[in-house]
């Protein structure tokens, strides 16, 4: 990617945040190149969500600076909000409104022209056209998450935060979200995603940072991270299909995402 | 940001009004308790109450019932705001480039519209039960103005528990004392029948002046000083509640 000359889309420097005696973030630094997918990996309680909340102007850091698209999150929060969208851990959809009304609501709040057309386009893109006039409260977990992400893409913000976007999803819905994320990045959107799933980071991310006990303990590409361990030795292991392969093969034909069958699971031999 | 304050408030008010249209039971349940009180006081207790005025008891007590309607209606205001805070939608709004006060204003305006709808239902039932007034259009407008001010003041009070409550019960429980307030006022019986300290409280709390003003407007009598005291209470409560609620909100979102 030709991002070397450009300013990073997200720059985090020495961010700290404590809740009373709980020091959640203790000096976090990293950059995210424009148009790349950056995965923040960490176990539950590592502070991933706190960091995303700081970057999306919902929370103020105790010290340190963070910029998004060159705007400082604490001194220019309004400009940051124009550049970002947030998909939190809990699908932030209005359950009483229909899927289409949810999208129109966001388009109106972003002051876009022709909210109806924008909503219809996104419904089609996320295979929700048929469900568009149903209340979002009746959606399955996967549909709700798709709607949630679709709402985040209204107005094409250049930076998208996805906080554990696939937590609680079934394998198919997960792969759908992955495809969406990849397409977004191909379109030039910068994506910061947090996850506790190692395979998710492996599948998606251009760079992976590991957040542990309040600091980034490693930050690099997958290849760089792999080099931290002793060189791979060649072993011959019988390749058994994983349960995920079996599950996807069995249900794959009936799913509505037949355009890309289950490729991602095949390449895990060390 | 302020350039969009009006359109953002309009968009968000449209959203929460849609919630109410899809579950109109909140408007009806708001009206049910006041209607039950109307029935109870008019057909059970009212015969034994001597108001010392010539007018029918339902004419005497309707203003108090209207205030009880508002006090129970705003419990839903806190409840709706609380639900938004619990789900992710509140944070989604906060992370978007929208005018930030519009999130609260939308809830307050929705509260106003929902309460006015409940008031119309209660007044309709009162008319069926024999409430009569020769009030002119101007009198009705004045009465509506006071009810609107009172609703706005209580709605901003409701924003505070809506923002801070930890549980649903906490979000709506604050309204019980407000619902009870008209009982210790001139709403149902004249205050001079009460023992000294109670009468003093009754005469100096906001409900009495508001009730007296509404009663005078409906009976086409001179409103006198009560109007100014009522306006003072409504505007004062409104300003204090607004400042309190916005201070909590700012602390919450910064």
Interface residues (C-beta under 8 A of the other chain):
Chain A: X53 X56 X57 X58 X60 X78 X81 X82 X84 X85 X86 X88 X89 X90 X91 X92 X93 X94 X95 X96 X97 X101 X105 X106 X108 X109 X110 X111 X151
Chain B: X1 X4 X7 X8 X11 X12 X15 X18 X19 X22 X23 X87 X88 X89 X91 X92 X93 X94 X95 X96 X97 X98 X253 X254
